[in-house]
Every structure is written in structure tokens, then in C-alpha cells.
Amino acid sequence: MKGLLDKLRGGTGDEADEREPDARILFVCMGNICRSPTAEGVFRHLATKEAPDLAVHVDSAGTHAYHLGEPPDQRAQRAAERRGVSLASLRARRVIEDDFSRFDLILAMDELNVAILREHCPQEYSARIGLFLDYAPQLGRIEVPDPYYGGSNGFELVLDLVEEASRGLLSQLQTSLER
């Protein structure tokens, strides 16, 4: 992953006056209604607040098409809102083949989704895939647990983990771009 951060690409193809991103990051979970949209929202919020000079394009997707077009789970939205992060505008989508070439980093919430991504990823882009919690080794965990079938405490835990990993990722991005 470190070498990849040293070689970040730019250019979104969006509006001509928009600044080209320093990095493009895709957060991935299974259904794209709990963990990955939370990661997208939290990372975007923290990047804007704590690294305003860093231009990052962020998105999220799922490895499965269970909830296409749906907003994030209401429990995820409420938990994020209590921390000042809105997920209301996000909609679930599935990872598509173009994502592997468009994104510099494709960060999954757990090992199962890493395996699914690797199955579908063209070999030349496989180094872009990793676990999001690799950016928060101090947590002593490798996976963001799926809170879908649990209570509200699960969504709070997801937020705690995602905030730590987001700060770690922001720090690595800033360091690699300063070189």
C-alpha cells in the first residue's frame, strides 16, 4: 500500500474548474448501507476539517447488490449525525469493474470483502485492495464488524473504528504527498 500512496494519480473528469484529486479512495463492505457509507462520510468530513489542502475523491460501494439505490441504514445515519456527519445523500451501489482502475485505494471493511474484491479485480490493480483498519494498527483489529443485525452500540463501534482509521489514512496521505 505504501508504494501505491507514493504514486497517487489525479483527474476526475468532473467539472473543469474542480481541483484534481490527490487520491481516489473507495470504501467497500457487503451491502453498502452500514460500514462503507459510514467510512465515506466520516473520511470526507475529517478530510475537510483536518486536511483542507488535501483533495480527495471518496466513494463507497458494496460487493453485493442487496440494497442498490437505497440510502444508508437509518441507524447508521442517526449514529453518524450525532457526530456531525451526514450520510443522507449517499446511495448504495455495487462495485463495478471500472472501480478497480479508477480508484487508487479500495479499502474493504473485512477480509471476506477483500477476498471477493480480489476475485473480481484485474491482476494489474490488485495492489490497490486492502483493509481499512490497516490504517489504525493501534486498535489491534483488522476488521470493522458488520452492525446490521446488532443494536445501536454496534453502529457506535463502527464510527469509533472508522474515525481512527480515517485519521491514520489521512496522515499517510499527507505524508506521502509532502515528499
C-alpha positions as CSV (number, residue, x, y, z in Angstrom):
1,M,0.0,0.0,0.0
2,K,2.8,2.4,0.8
3,G,4.2,2.3,-2.7
4,L,0.8,3.0,-4.1
5,L,0.4,6.1,-1.9
6,D,3.7,7.3,-3.3
7,K,2.2,7.1,-6.9
8,L,-1.2,8.7,-6.5
9,R,-2.9,9.8,-9.7
10,G,-5.2,12.8,-10.3
11,G,-8.0,13.8,-12.6
12,T,-11.7,13.2,-12.0
13,G,-13.2,14.1,-15.3
14,D,-15.7,16.2,-13.4
15,E,-16.1,19.9,-13.7
16,A,-13.1,21.6,-15.5
17,D,-12.6,24.1,-12.6
18,E,-12.6,21.4,-9.9
19,R,-9.2,20.7,-8.4
20,E,-7.8,17.3,-9.5
21,P,-7.8,14.9,-6.6
22,D,-4.6,13.9,-4.8
23,A,-6.1,10.5,-4.2
24,R,-9.2,8.5,-5.1
25,I,-10.5,6.1,-2.4
26,L,-13.3,3.6,-2.5
27,F,-14.6,2.1,0.8
28,V,-16.3,-1.3,0.4
29,C,-18.5,-3.5,2.6
30,M,-21.1,-6.1,1.6
31,G,-24.3,-4.2,1.1
32,N,-23.1,-0.5,1.1
33,I,-25.6,0.6,3.7
34,C,-23.8,0.5,7.0
35,R,-20.0,0.3,7.2
36,S,-18.7,1.6,3.8
37,P,-21.1,4.7,3.6
38,T,-20.1,5.5,7.2
39,A,-16.5,5.3,6.2
40,E,-17.1,7.5,3.2
41,G,-19.0,10.1,5.2
42,V,-16.6,10.1,8.2
43,F,-13.5,10.2,6.0
44,R,-14.9,13.1,3.8
45,H,-15.9,15.0,7.0
46,L,-12.5,14.6,8.7
47,A,-10.6,15.3,5.5
48,T,-12.5,18.6,5.0
49,K,-11.9,19.5,8.7
50,E,-8.4,18.3,9.4
51,A,-6.7,18.3,6.0
52,P,-8.4,21.0,3.9
53,D,-5.4,21.2,1.5
54,L,-5.8,17.6,0.6
55,A,-8.0,17.0,-2.4
56,V,-9.5,13.5,-2.1
57,H,-12.3,11.9,-4.2
58,V,-14.2,9.4,-2.0
59,D,-16.9,6.9,-2.7
60,S,-18.3,3.7,-1.3
61,A,-19.8,0.6,-2.7
62,G,-20.8,-3.0,-1.8
63,T,-19.7,-6.3,-3.1
64,H,-23.3,-7.4,-3.3
65,A,-26.4,-5.8,-4.9
66,Y,-28.8,-6.3,-2.0
67,H,-29.7,-2.6,-1.5
68,L,-29.0,-0.8,-4.8
69,G,-30.1,2.8,-4.7
70,E,-31.1,2.7,-1.1
71,P,-29.8,5.3,1.5
72,P,-27.6,4.1,4.4
73,D,-29.3,2.2,7.2
74,Q,-31.3,4.6,9.4
75,R,-29.3,3.5,12.5
76,A,-26.0,4.3,10.7
77,Q,-27.4,7.7,9.7
78,R,-28.6,8.6,13.2
79,A,-25.3,7.5,14.8
80,A,-23.2,9.5,12.3
81,E,-25.5,12.5,12.6
82,R,-24.9,12.6,16.4
83,R,-21.2,13.1,15.5
84,G,-21.9,15.8,13.0
85,V,-21.6,13.6,9.8
86,S,-24.5,13.4,7.4
87,L,-24.9,10.3,5.3
88,A,-28.3,11.3,3.9
89,S,-27.2,12.0,0.4
90,L,-25.4,8.6,-0.1
91,R,-27.0,5.8,-2.0
92,A,-25.9,2.1,-2.2
93,R,-24.2,0.8,-5.3
94,R,-22.3,-2.3,-6.2
95,V,-18.6,-2.3,-7.1
96,I,-18.1,-2.3,-10.9
97,E,-15.2,-3.3,-13.0
98,D,-14.2,0.3,-13.7
99,D,-13.7,0.9,-10.0
100,F,-10.5,-1.1,-10.0
101,S,-8.8,1.2,-12.4
102,R,-10.5,4.5,-11.3
103,F,-9.6,4.3,-7.6
104,D,-6.1,4.5,-6.1
105,L,-7.1,2.7,-2.9
106,I,-10.0,0.2,-2.5
107,L,-10.4,-0.4,1.2
108,A,-12.6,-3.2,2.5
109,M,-14.1,-3.4,5.9
110,D,-13.3,-7.1,6.4
111,E,-11.4,-10.0,4.9
112,L,-14.4,-11.6,3.2
113,N,-14.9,-8.5,1.1
114,V,-11.2,-8.3,0.4
115,A,-11.4,-11.8,-1.0
116,I,-14.5,-11.0,-3.1
117,L,-12.8,-7.9,-4.5
118,R,-9.6,-9.9,-5.3
119,E,-11.7,-12.5,-7.2
120,H,-13.1,-9.8,-9.5
121,C,-10.1,-7.5,-9.8
122,P,-7.9,-7.5,-12.8
123,Q,-4.4,-8.6,-11.7
124,E,-2.7,-5.2,-12.5
125,Y,-4.9,-3.4,-9.9
126,S,-4.8,-6.0,-7.1
127,A,-2.2,-4.0,-5.0
128,R,-4.9,-1.3,-4.6
129,I,-7.1,-3.5,-2.4
130,G,-6.6,-3.6,1.3
131,L,-8.3,-3.5,4.7
132,F,-9.3,-0.1,6.0
133,L,-8.2,-0.9,9.6
134,D,-4.6,-1.4,8.3
135,Y,-4.5,2.4,8.8
136,A,-5.3,2.1,12.5
137,P,-2.9,-0.7,13.7
138,Q,-3.1,0.7,17.3
139,L,-6.6,-0.7,17.5
140,G,-5.4,-4.3,17.4
141,R,-8.2,-5.3,15.0
142,I,-8.2,-6.0,11.3
143,E,-12.0,-5.8,10.6
144,V,-14.8,-3.3,11.0
145,P,-17.6,-5.6,12.3
146,D,-21.0,-5.5,10.5
147,P,-23.5,-3.8,12.8
148,Y,-26.6,-4.7,10.7
149,Y,-28.0,-7.4,12.9
150,G,-27.0,-5.8,16.2
151,G,-28.1,-2.9,18.4
152,S,-27.1,0.7,18.3
153,N,-23.8,0.0,20.2
154,G,-22.5,-1.7,17.0
155,F,-23.0,1.5,15.0
156,E,-21.1,3.5,17.6
157,L,-18.3,1.0,17.5
158,V,-18.2,1.2,13.7
159,L,-17.9,5.0,14.0
160,D,-15.1,4.8,16.5
161,L,-13.1,2.4,14.3
162,V,-13.8,4.3,11.1
163,E,-12.7,7.6,12.8
164,E,-9.4,6.1,13.9
165,A,-8.7,4.5,10.5
166,S,-9.7,7.7,8.7
167,R,-7.2,9.7,10.7
168,G,-4.4,7.2,10.0
169,L,-5.2,7.2,6.3
170,L,-5.3,11.0,6.2
171,S,-1.9,11.1,8.0
172,Q,-0.3,8.7,5.5
173,L,-1.8,10.5,2.5
174,Q,-0.5,13.9,3.8
175,T,3.0,12.4,4.4
176,S,3.2,10.7,1.0
177,L,2.1,13.9,-0.8
178,E,4.6,16.1,1.1
179,R,7.5,14.1,-0.5
